Amino acid sequence: MSAAATPLLEPSRAWSLPYRGTVGMACLIIAESSIFTIFFVAYLFYLGKDLSGPTPREILEMPIFYTICLLSSSITVHFAARALHLAQRSIFIGLWLLTFILGGLFIFGTGQEWHRLIYERNFTIATNLFGTTYYSLVGLHATHVVVGLIMLFIVLLFAIAGRVGKEHSGRVETLALYWHFVDCVWVVVFTVVYIVGR
């Protein structure tokens, strides 16, 4: 068989194991998604089955601004991780700080909403079925945001101290993956609670 008739075989790329942090985070996200699914189903199942008020339409206000803040933080954390991968430390720190501020604004908005509902409208977790499912679902999401903010803050401190470099970009991208998950969950929470539920 001539060399001209023999097809050229391209060397195959060596397969390597995926980054274990990404695998671990993916497993965590899958597990957390199942927990959130249970809370979504419970919220929708009990919606409108209260014997007494108030109803979502009567007391809930659309948190548009704080939703924009949280969803924007997904963009900033993406570009922050990309900047670190390109060894642009100052850009990374600036975008990471902006992500932390936007997430903090979202939690501030949640706190404001709860303060208004509890102290002005006397609406608590024990008021009715809606109260129980609302505070459980929104509170579960808020807890995940707070955990994410704590991790963002720790990384920010290390970055300011000069302890975060390009070699840590895999870990930073893993944390960014968690933050994207928190944002995606909020899209579903916002849709279920503030659009479908009203």
Backbone as CSV, one residue per row, in Angstrom:
resi,resn,N_x,N_y,N_z,CA_x,CA_y,CA_z,C_x,C_y,C_z
1,MET,0.848,-1.185,0.000,0.000,0.000,0.000,0.887,1.239,0.000
2,SER,0.636,2.141,-0.906,1.495,3.316,-1.036,1.200,4.325,0.053
3,ALA,2.184,5.203,0.273,2.032,6.223,1.304,0.943,7.219,0.927
4,ALA,0.764,7.419,-0.417,-0.254,8.376,-0.864,-1.659,7.883,-0.578
5,ALA,-1.832,6.561,-0.587,-3.156,5.998,-0.355,-3.482,5.872,1.123
6,THR,-2.466,5.961,1.953,-2.675,5.827,3.392,-3.179,7.150,3.961
7,PRO,-4.348,7.175,4.598,-4.847,8.446,5.156,-3.970,8.905,6.316
8,LEU,-3.810,10.197,6.377,-3.018,10.747,7.481,-3.836,10.682,8.767
9,LEU,-3.240,10.101,9.758,-3.927,10.001,11.050,-3.469,11.133,11.945
10,GLU,-4.433,11.919,12.403,-4.086,12.997,13.321,-3.830,12.422,14.696
11,PRO,-2.808,12.903,15.362,-2.551,12.392,16.711,-3.708,12.742,17.635
12,SER,-4.191,11.773,18.365,-5.325,12.016,19.266,-4.866,12.785,20.487
13,ARG,-5.716,13.664,20.924,-5.396,14.436,22.122,-5.529,13.556,23.346
14,ALA,-4.594,13.680,24.222,-4.621,12.867,25.444,-5.770,13.337,26.327
15,TRP,-6.580,12.399,26.760,-7.703,12.739,27.630,-7.194,12.910,29.055
16,SER,-7.670,13.904,29.715,-7.251,14.128,31.098,-8.487,14.255,31.979
17,LEU,-8.307,13.952,33.227,-9.413,14.061,34.175,-9.840,15.517,34.314
18,PRO,-11.135,15.767,34.451,-11.580,17.152,34.682,-11.102,17.630,36.049
19,TYR,-11.036,18.944,36.190,-10.604,19.536,37.458,-11.523,19.067,38.576
20,ARG,-10.948,18.533,39.622,-11.765,17.918,40.678,-12.649,18.934,41.406
21,GLY,-12.216,20.196,41.460,-13.061,21.225,42.066,-14.348,21.428,41.285
22,THR,-14.233,21.412,39.962,-15.408,21.565,39.105,-16.349,20.376,39.262
23,VAL,-15.776,19.166,39.339,-16.586,17.962,39.528,-17.317,18.020,40.869
24,GLY,-16.592,18.418,41.914,-17.203,18.530,43.232,-18.309,19.561,43.264
25,MET,-18.064,20.713,42.604,-19.082,21.758,42.571,-20.297,21.309,41.775
26,ALA,-20.065,20.581,40.683,-21.186,20.072,39.885,-22.045,19.118,40.707
27,CYS,-21.404,18.267,41.510,-22.151,17.344,42.380,-22.952,18.117,43.425
28,LEU,-22.332,19.158,43.996,-23.033,19.990,44.980,-24.238,20.670,44.341
29,ILE,-24.065,21.205,43.142,-25.153,21.895,42.451,-26.308,20.942,42.157
30,ILE,-25.988,19.719,41.748,-27.035,18.727,41.487,-27.818,18.426,42.760
31,ALA,-27.091,18.237,43.872,-27.749,17.949,45.151,-28.604,19.129,45.610
32,GLU,-28.061,20.339,45.495,-28.802,21.527,45.919,-30.017,21.774,45.020
33,SER,-29.878,21.453,43.746,-31.002,21.620,42.825,-32.178,20.742,43.224
34,SER,-31.875,19.530,43.693,-32.964,18.640,44.121,-33.663,19.194,45.359
35,ILE,-32.894,19.819,46.258,-33.503,20.426,47.449,-34.399,21.593,47.044
36,PHE,-33.896,22.441,46.163,-34.698,23.575,45.700,-35.955,23.103,44.981
37,THR,-35.849,22.021,44.221,-37.010,21.485,43.511,-38.116,21.118,44.486
38,ILE,-37.753,20.512,45.616,-38.738,20.151,46.642,-39.443,21.404,47.165
39,PHE,-38.671,22.455,47.407,-39.255,23.696,47.916,-40.149,24.368,46.867
40,PHE,-39.741,24.311,45.595,-40.573,24.880,44.523,-41.906,24.142,44.424
41,VAL,-41.830,22.818,44.468,-43.055,22.007,44.374,-43.975,22.300,45.556
42,ALA,-43.399,22.388,46.758,-44.205,22.680,47.948,-44.869,24.048,47.830
43,TYR,-44.104,25.039,47.347,-44.665,26.393,47.211,-45.847,26.386,46.244
44,LEU,-45.644,25.772,45.091,-46.708,25.740,44.079,-47.897,24.896,44.526
45,PHE,-47.621,23.820,45.250,-48.703,22.936,45.704,-49.624,23.649,46.693
46,TYR,-49.033,24.404,47.619,-49.841,25.065,48.654,-50.336,26.448,48.252
47,LEU,-49.925,26.922,47.079,-50.338,28.243,46.632,-51.851,28.311,46.461
48,GLY,-52.469,29.281,47.100,-53.912,29.485,46.979,-54.753,28.573,47.851
49,LYS,-54.134,27.789,48.724,-54.893,26.871,49.572,-55.059,27.385,50.995
50,ASP,-54.731,28.659,51.201,-54.874,29.241,52.535,-56.336,29.517,52.859
51,LEU,-56.666,29.310,54.122,-58.018,29.623,54.574,-58.144,31.089,54.959
52,SER,-56.999,31.737,55.180,-56.997,33.153,55.538,-55.870,33.858,54.804
53,GLY,-55.978,35.181,54.693,-54.980,35.982,53.982,-53.779,36.277,54.846
54,PRO,-52.867,37.051,54.329,-52.905,37.716,53.032,-52.422,36.807,51.900
55,THR,-52.682,37.222,50.684,-52.241,36.489,49.505,-50.994,37.174,48.937
56,PRO,-50.254,36.483,48.070,-49.055,37.098,47.472,-49.349,38.415,46.767
57,ARG,-50.472,38.476,46.056,-50.823,39.695,45.310,-51.015,40.893,46.247
58,GLU,-51.471,40.624,47.471,-51.773,41.710,48.413,-50.533,42.310,49.063
59,ILE,-49.474,41.516,49.230,-48.349,42.044,50.017,-46.990,42.030,49.333
60,LEU,-46.818,41.254,48.274,-45.502,41.176,47.644,-45.304,42.291,46.620
61,GLU,-44.097,42.855,46.627,-43.711,43.850,45.636,-42.573,43.260,44.797
62,MET,-42.551,43.584,43.524,-41.532,43.051,42.611,-40.147,43.631,42.941
63,PRO,-39.178,42.792,43.290,-37.822,43.297,43.573,-36.988,43.414,42.289
64,ILE,-37.423,44.289,41.389,-36.788,44.399,40.065,-35.324,44.850,40.190
65,PHE,-35.095,45.927,40.936,-33.743,46.486,41.039,-32.774,45.468,41.623
66,TYR,-33.167,44.810,42.701,-32.269,43.867,43.358,-32.069,42.601,42.514
67,THR,-33.054,42.267,41.705,-32.891,41.154,40.765,-31.864,41.505,39.703
68,ILE,-31.918,42.737,39.207,-30.928,43.185,38.223,-29.533,43.161,38.834
69,CYS,-29.430,43.575,40.090,-28.136,43.545,40.775,-27.568,42.123,40.815
70,LEU,-28.394,41.168,41.225,-27.912,39.793,41.350,-27.543,39.208,39.996
71,LEU,-28.382,39.408,38.992,-28.098,38.859,37.673,-26.875,39.529,37.049
72,SER,-26.673,40.808,37.316,-25.478,41.499,36.822,-24.216,40.946,37.465
73,SER,-24.308,40.505,38.707,-23.142,39.959,39.398,-22.644,38.671,38.750
74,SER,-23.527,37.992,38.046,-23.105,36.789,37.320,-22.181,37.166,36.164
75,ILE,-22.430,38.319,35.554,-21.579,38.806,34.470,-20.225,39.247,35.021
76,THR,-20.244,39.991,36.120,-18.986,40.492,36.682,-18.105,39.360,37.204
77,VAL,-18.709,38.336,37.799,-17.891,37.229,38.315,-17.278,36.433,37.164
78,HIS,-18.000,36.343,36.045,-17.458,35.642,34.867,-16.220,36.361,34.338
79,PHE,-16.334,37.679,34.176,-15.203,38.439,33.642,-14.074,38.560,34.659
80,ALA,-14.400,38.503,35.935,-13.355,38.509,36.958,-12.509,37.238,36.861
81,ALA,-13.183,36.092,36.742,-12.461,34.822,36.613,-11.627,34.808,35.338
82,ARG,-12.174,35.381,34.273,-11.430,35.442,33.009,-10.197,36.337,33.141
83,ALA,-10.354,37.460,33.849,-9.223,38.376,34.057,-8.111,37.696,34.846
84,LEU,-8.478,36.912,35.850,-7.461,36.210,36.636,-6.734,35.189,35.767
85,HIS,-7.479,34.498,34.901,-6.865,33.516,33.993,-5.855,34.184,33.070
86,LEU,-6.101,35.454,32.736,-5.182,36.221,31.880,-4.142,36.980,32.696
87,ALA,-4.097,36.693,34.005,-3.127,37.317,34.926,-3.309,38.824,35.040
88,GLN,-4.537,39.305,34.908,-4.844,40.731,35.077,-5.391,40.933,36.494
89,ARG,-4.469,41.001,37.452,-4.853,41.006,38.863,-5.718,42.182,39.263
90,SER,-5.368,43.376,38.829,-6.125,44.559,39.256,-7.550,44.534,38.704
91,ILE,-7.693,44.090,37.454,-9.038,43.974,36.873,-9.832,42.912,37.627
92,PHE,-9.169,41.804,37.961,-9.823,40.736,38.725,-10.343,41.263,40.060
93,ILE,-9.498,41.988,40.781,-9.902,42.492,42.105,-11.080,43.460,41.966
94,GLY,-11.026,44.339,40.973,-12.115,45.298,40.776,-13.441,44.624,40.458
95,LEU,-13.414,43.668,39.540,-14.648,42.966,39.162,-15.142,42.059,40.286
96,TRP,-14.211,41.460,41.022,-14.596,40.595,42.145,-15.267,41.422,43.232
97,LEU,-14.700,42.596,43.507,-15.301,43.503,44.489,-16.686,43.950,44.030
98,LEU,-16.833,44.256,42.739,-18.133,44.659,42.210,-19.152,43.533,42.345
99,THR,-18.708,42.296,42.124,-19.592,41.136,42.308,-20.067,41.053,43.747
100,PHE,-19.139,41.249,44.681,-19.485,41.210,46.108,-20.486,42.312,46.460
101,ILE,-20.279,43.515,45.929,-21.180,44.635,46.216,-22.579,44.360,45.661
102,LEU,-22.648,43.857,44.432,-23.949,43.564,43.821,-24.690,42.468,44.589
103,GLY,-23.967,41.435,45.021,-24.585,40.386,45.844,-25.039,40.926,47.185
104,GLY,-24.226,41.817,47.760,-24.597,42.443,49.031,-25.840,43.299,48.905
105,LEU,-25.970,44.012,47.790,-27.175,44.809,47.548,-28.408,43.919,47.469
106,PHE,-28.251,42.751,46.849,-29.383,41.832,46.750,-29.834,41.378,48.138
107,ILE,-28.882,41.010,48.996,-29.228,40.576,50.357,-29.842,41.729,51.140
108,PHE,-29.324,42.933,50.939,-29.908,44.111,51.577,-31.367,44.270,51.157
109,GLY,-31.642,44.067,49.869,-33.016,44.157,49.365,-33.922,43.105,49.968
110,THR,-33.405,41.886,50.114,-34.186,40.819,50.748,-34.493,41.174,52.192
111,GLY,-33.502,41.706,52.897,-33.699,42.118,54.288,-34.734,43.222,54.404
112,GLN,-34.680,44.184,53.476,-35.672,45.263,53.472,-37.080,44.712,53.257
113,GLU,-37.204,43.778,52.316,-38.513,43.194,52.024,-39.051,42.456,53.246
114,TRP,-38.208,41.672,53.884,-38.644,40.921,55.063,-39.007,41.860,56.210
115,HIS,-38.236,42.925,56.380,-38.542,43.895,57.438,-39.916,44.517,57.194
116,ARG,-40.195,44.890,55.949,-41.495,45.474,55.606,-42.624,44.477,55.853
117,LEU,-42.422,43.229,55.425,-43.470,42.221,55.584,-43.730,41.894,57.050
118,ILE,-42.665,41.776,57.841,-42.821,41.363,59.240,-43.325,42.503,60.119
119,TYR,-42.713,43.688,59.995,-43.029,44.769,60.924,-44.141,45.698,60.442
120,GLU,-44.303,45.836,59.139,-45.358,46.719,58.644,-46.639,45.965,58.303
121,ARG,-46.481,44.736,57.795,-47.659,43.956,57.381,-47.990,42.816,58.342
122,ASN,-47.148,42.625,59.362,-47.350,41.556,60.350,-47.484,40.181,59.681
123,PHE,-46.651,39.970,58.651,-46.673,38.726,57.882,-45.427,37.916,58.221
124,THR,-45.620,36.804,58.931,-44.494,35.983,59.370,-44.603,34.574,58.793
125,ILE,-43.651,33.745,59.144,-43.633,32.359,58.661,-44.807,31.558,59.224
126,ALA,-45.387,32.027,60.341,-46.504,31.323,60.972,-47.868,31.893,60.594
127,THR,-47.912,32.903,59.723,-49.185,33.539,59.377,-50.139,32.584,58.680
128,ASN,-49.646,31.927,57.626,-50.461,30.968,56.870,-49.529,30.076,56.043
129,LEU,-50.105,29.231,55.197,-49.295,28.344,54.358,-48.407,29.136,53.405
130,PHE,-48.936,30.212,52.873,-48.128,31.053,51.990,-46.910,31.597,52.722
131,GLY,-47.117,32.063,53.952,-46.003,32.580,54.743,-44.934,31.520,54.982
132,THR,-45.376,30.316,55.308,-44.434,29.223,55.570,-43.610,28.895,54.334
133,THR,-44.281,28.735,53.199,-43.555,28.352,51.980,-42.741,29.516,51.417
134,TYR,-43.257,30.739,51.548,-42.530,31.905,51.036,-41.209,32.091,51.775
135,TYR,-41.277,32.161,53.108,-40.050,32.387,53.884,-39.083,31.213,53.760
136,SER,-39.603,30.002,53.618,-38.736,28.833,53.462,-37.985,28.887,52.135
137,LEU,-38.691,29.174,51.060,-38.071,29.182,49.734,-37.124,30.367,49.556
138,VAL,-37.601,31.569,49.847,-36.758,32.756,49.688,-35.607,32.735,50.694
139,GLY,-35.883,32.227,51.894,-34.833,32.124,52.905,-33.757,31.127,52.526
140,LEU,-34.149,30.016,51.915,-33.172,29.026,51.459,-32.255,29.641,50.407
141,HIS,-32.839,30.390,49.489,-32.016,31.038,48.472,-31.107,32.101,49.096
142,ALA,-31.653,32.907,50.000,-30.858,33.951,50.650,-29.679,33.349,51.407
143,THR,-29.889,32.191,52.025,-28.806,31.508,52.742,-27.685,31.146,51.779
144,HIS,-28.042,30.658,50.603,-27.031,30.310,49.602,-26.281,31.555,49.112
145,VAL,-26.986,32.665,48.994,-26.326,33.908,48.591,-25.339,34.350,49.671
146,VAL,-25.731,34.269,50.935,-24.850,34.664,52.039,-23.597,33.787,52.057
147,VAL,-23.757,32.483,51.867,-22.602,31.576,51.815,-21.687,31.986,50.667
148,GLY,-22.280,32.296,49.507,-21.486,32.745,48.369,-20.755,34.046,48.660
149,LEU,-21.423,34.979,49.335,-20.793,36.259,49.679,-19.612,36.061,50.620
150,ILE,-19.758,35.142,51.570,-18.651,34.858,52.491,-17.441,34.335,51.711
151,MET,-17.687,33.415,50.770,-16.588,32.873,49.965,-15.976,33.952,49.073
152,LEU,-16.829,34.795,48.478,-16.321,35.901,47.658,-15.443,36.834,48.486
153,PHE,-15.866,37.123,49.705,-15.130,38.034,50.574,-13.778,37.450,50.968
154,ILE,-13.738,36.164,51.262,-12.469,35.517,51.631,-11.485,35.590,50.468
155,VAL,-11.962,35.279,49.268,-11.103,35.359,48.081,-10.639,36.794,47.860
156,LEU,-11.528,37.755,48.069,-11.186,39.169,47.905,-10.058,39.569,48.849
157,LEU,-10.149,39.134,50.100,-9.092,39.447,51.077,-7.757,38.859,50.647
158,PHE,-7.777,37.610,50.216,-6.544,36.969,49.753,-5.991,37.667,48.512
159,ALA,-6.895,38.107,47.621,-6.459,38.789,46.398,-5.811,40.128,46.719
160,ILE,-6.407,40.879,47.646,-5.839,42.170,48.046,-4.475,41.975,48.693
161,ALA,-4.328,40.864,49.423,-3.051,40.557,50.072,-2.021,39.991,49.089
162,GLY,-2.404,39.827,47.822,-1.477,39.324,46.817,-1.312,37.819,46.818
163,ARG,-2.262,37.117,47.412,-2.163,35.652,47.511,-2.964,34.913,46.443
164,VAL,-3.601,35.631,45.528,-4.385,35.001,44.467,-3.752,35.367,43.127
165,GLY,-3.360,34.343,42.379,-2.731,34.565,41.079,-3.336,33.677,40.013
166,LYS,-2.710,33.719,38.848,-3.206,32.949,37.714,-3.313,31.466,38.023
167,GLU,-2.417,30.968,38.852,-2.422,29.548,39.199,-3.663,29.131,39.992
168,HIS,-4.386,30.114,40.519,-5.608,29.827,41.285,-6.878,30.013,40.438
169,SER,-6.734,30.223,39.150,-7.899,30.519,38.308,-8.902,29.365,38.286
170,GLY,-8.421,28.117,38.392,-9.340,26.969,38.429,-10.249,27.018,39.643
171,ARG,-9.687,27.370,40.787,-10.484,27.458,42.017,-11.469,28.623,41.942
172,VAL,-11.020,29.727,41.391,-11.890,30.893,41.262,-13.053,30.590,40.312
173,GLU,-12.775,29.891,39.221,-13.834,29.521,38.282,-14.837,28.559,38.919
174,THR,-14.352,27.710,39.830,-15.257,26.804,40.546,-16.206,27.601,41.438
175,LEU,-15.674,28.602,42.122,-16.525,29.459,42.956,-17.487,30.265,42.094
176,ALA,-17.016,30.708,40.932,-17.896,31.438,40.010,-19.042,30.550,39.535
177,LEU,-18.765,29.266,39.387,-19.811,28.317,38.986,-20.910,28.258,40.045
178,TYR,-20.517,28.264,41.316,-21.506,28.287,42.405,-22.346,29.564,42.326
179,TRP,-21.685,30.691,42.066,-22.404,31.966,42.007,-23.387,31.982,40.848
180,HIS,-22.997,31.396,39.715,-23.926,31.297,38.574,-25.151,30.455,38.957
181,PHE,-24.908,29.402,39.726,-26.010,28.552,40.185,-26.985,29.350,41.042
182,VAL,-26.444,30.129,41.978,-27.291,30.957,42.848,-28.133,31.924,42.015
183,ASP,-27.535,32.496,40.984,-28.269,33.420,40.113,-29.364,32.704,39.327
184,CYS,-29.031,31.535,38.802,-30.036,30.760,38.042,-31.211,30.363,38.926
185,VAL,-30.925,29.975,40.166,-31.993,29.616,41.093,-32.893,30.819,41.349
186,TRP,-32.297,32.012,41.447,-33.115,33.194,41.694,-34.073,33.471,40.530
187,VAL,-33.646,33.194,39.310,-34.535,33.379,38.159,-35.788,32.529,38.344
188,VAL,-35.606,31.291,38.820,-36.753,30.398,39.040,-37.574,30.885,40.230
189,VAL,-36.896,31.288,41.316,-37.612,31.791,42.497,-38.433,33.022,42.125
190,PHE,-37.824,33.939,41.403,-38.521,35.165,40.993,-39.741,34.825,40.138
191,THR,-39.559,33.903,39.213,-40.678,33.508,38.334,-41.804,32.865,39.116
192,VAL,-41.459,31.931,40.019,-42.475,31.193,40.771,-43.170,32.080,41.798
193,VAL,-42.407,32.855,42.551,-42.973,33.640,43.669,-43.610,34.938,43.198
194,TYR,-42.894,35.677,42.338,-43.350,37.039,42.029,-44.138,37.161,40.732
195,ILE,-44.117,36.126,39.888,-44.881,36.193,38.639,-46.014,35.163,38.645
196,VAL,-45.666,33.877,38.729,-46.695,32.821,38.729,-47.557,32.910,39.986
197,GLY,-46.923,33.136,41.124,-47.633,33.146,42.404,-48.588,34.300,42.594
198,ARG,-48.432,35.346,41.810,-49.320,36.523,41.951,-50.561,36.375,41.081
